């Protein structure tokens, strides 16, 4: 009985440690950001013309090949946060526009739809970047800049 308890305890410890790290496809972009796809989602990489595309169970991204610096297979902690957003950065909305303040000059800001297609892009100047959402349909979108990703819903 004692051996069984010890065995079960060791099994749970091994499962707990094994659950934190998982093999992932990590795509590093030229602007310093990255996208992570767990291999359990079976991501598929294709090159379609000048575009780099990854299709996985939960998400799809598509972007110009020139925006992809490299991609690798890595062990990633499934619960880790790579980087906390800079506290000096602020995001404000005004009607159909979004302004990001406190970002570096020349920083690329991209907006992706839920299918992973880039629908807007802009470059920061004077420490801020404004995006007009007027042309976008209502729905869920993702803003990406530096190592920061923000989801938002346009109503």
C-alpha positions as CSV (number, residue, x, y, z in Angstrom):
1,X,0.0,0.0,0.0
2,X,2.8,2.4,0.9
3,X,4.6,1.6,-2.4
4,X,1.5,2.3,-4.3
5,X,1.1,5.7,-2.7
6,X,4.7,6.6,-3.3
7,X,4.4,5.5,-7.0
8,X,1.2,7.5,-7.5
9,X,2.8,10.6,-5.8
10,X,5.9,10.3,-8.1
11,X,3.6,9.9,-11.1
12,X,1.7,13.1,-10.3
13,X,5.0,15.0,-9.8
14,X,6.3,13.8,-13.2
15,X,3.0,14.7,-14.9
16,X,3.0,18.2,-13.2
17,X,6.6,18.9,-14.4
18,X,6.0,17.5,-17.9
19,X,2.9,19.6,-18.4
20,X,4.7,22.9,-18.1
21,X,7.0,22.5,-21.1
22,X,5.8,21.7,-24.6
23,X,7.3,21.6,-28.0
24,X,6.3,24.6,-30.0
25,X,6.8,26.3,-33.4
26,X,8.1,29.8,-32.7
27,X,8.1,32.4,-35.4
28,X,10.4,35.3,-34.9
29,X,9.4,38.5,-36.8
30,X,11.8,41.3,-38.0
31,X,10.1,43.8,-35.6
32,X,11.2,41.7,-32.6
33,X,7.8,40.1,-31.8
34,X,7.1,36.4,-32.0
35,X,4.2,34.0,-32.5
36,X,4.1,30.6,-30.7
37,X,2.1,27.5,-31.9
38,X,2.2,24.4,-29.7
39,X,3.0,21.4,-31.8
40,X,-0.1,19.7,-30.3
41,X,-2.1,22.0,-32.6
42,X,-0.3,20.5,-35.6
43,X,0.8,23.8,-37.3
44,X,1.4,23.6,-41.0
45,X,3.8,26.1,-42.7
46,X,3.3,27.1,-46.3
47,X,4.9,29.6,-48.6
48,X,2.3,31.1,-51.0
49,X,3.9,33.5,-53.4
50,X,5.5,36.3,-51.2
51,X,3.5,35.2,-48.1
52,X,4.4,33.0,-45.2
53,X,1.4,31.2,-43.7
54,X,0.9,29.0,-40.7
55,X,-2.3,27.1,-40.2
56,X,-3.0,25.5,-36.8
57,X,-6.1,24.2,-35.0
58,X,-6.7,27.4,-33.0
59,X,-5.3,30.1,-35.3
60,X,-3.9,31.0,-38.7
61,X,-1.4,33.7,-39.5
62,X,-0.4,35.1,-42.9
63,X,2.2,37.7,-43.5
64,X,4.8,38.8,-46.1
65,X,7.9,36.6,-46.0
66,X,10.0,39.7,-45.5
67,X,8.5,40.1,-42.1
68,X,9.7,36.7,-40.9
69,X,13.2,36.7,-39.5
70,X,13.3,32.9,-38.6
71,X,11.3,30.1,-37.2
72,X,12.4,27.3,-34.8
73,X,11.1,24.4,-32.9
74,X,11.6,25.0,-29.2
75,X,10.5,23.7,-25.8
76,X,8.4,26.5,-24.3
77,X,6.8,26.8,-20.9
78,X,3.0,26.5,-21.6
79,X,2.2,28.9,-18.8
80,X,5.0,31.4,-19.0
81,X,4.6,35.1,-20.1
82,X,7.6,36.1,-22.2
83,X,7.5,39.8,-21.4
84,X,5.4,42.2,-19.5
85,X,4.3,45.3,-21.5
86,X,6.1,48.5,-20.7
87,X,4.2,50.5,-18.1
88,X,4.9,53.7,-20.0
89,X,3.0,52.5,-23.0
90,X,-0.7,53.5,-23.1
91,X,-3.5,52.7,-25.5
92,X,-6.5,55.0,-26.0
93,X,-9.5,54.8,-28.1
94,X,-11.6,57.6,-29.6
95,X,-14.5,56.5,-31.8
96,X,-13.1,54.4,-34.6
97,X,-9.4,55.2,-33.9
98,X,-6.8,53.6,-31.6
99,X,-3.7,55.5,-30.4
100,X,-0.7,53.8,-28.9
101,X,1.6,56.1,-27.0
102,X,5.1,55.5,-25.5
103,X,6.4,53.2,-28.3
104,X,9.8,53.5,-30.1
105,X,10.2,55.6,-33.2
106,X,9.8,53.4,-36.3
107,X,8.1,50.6,-34.4
108,X,5.8,48.5,-36.7
109,X,2.2,48.2,-35.5
110,X,0.0,45.6,-37.1
111,X,-3.6,44.6,-36.8
112,X,-4.7,41.1,-37.6
113,X,-8.2,39.7,-38.0
114,X,-9.3,36.5,-36.3
115,X,-8.1,34.4,-39.3
116,X,-4.6,35.8,-38.8
117,X,-4.6,38.0,-41.9
118,X,-2.9,41.4,-41.5
119,X,-5.6,44.0,-42.1
120,X,-3.8,47.2,-41.0
121,X,-0.3,48.3,-40.6
122,X,1.3,51.5,-39.4
123,X,4.7,52.9,-38.2
124,X,5.2,54.8,-35.0
125,X,6.5,58.4,-35.1
126,X,7.2,60.8,-32.3
127,X,6.5,58.0,-29.8
128,X,3.0,57.2,-30.9
129,X,1.0,55.5,-33.5
130,X,-2.7,56.1,-34.5
131,X,-4.8,53.5,-36.3
132,X,-8.1,54.2,-38.0
133,X,-10.5,51.3,-37.6
134,X,-13.2,52.9,-39.8
135,X,-12.7,50.4,-42.7
136,X,-12.8,47.3,-40.4
137,X,-15.9,45.2,-40.0
138,X,-17.2,44.5,-36.5
139,X,-15.4,41.6,-34.9
140,X,-12.4,40.4,-32.9
141,X,-8.9,41.8,-33.9
142,X,-5.3,41.6,-32.6
143,X,-2.9,44.5,-32.4
144,X,0.8,43.5,-32.4
145,X,3.8,45.7,-31.8
146,X,7.2,45.0,-30.3
147,X,6.6,42.0,-28.0
148,X,3.1,43.1,-27.1
149,X,-0.1,41.5,-28.4
150,X,-3.5,43.0,-27.5
151,X,-6.9,41.5,-28.5
152,X,-9.9,43.9,-29.0
153,X,-13.4,43.7,-30.1
154,X,-14.7,46.3,-32.6
155,X,-18.5,46.8,-32.2
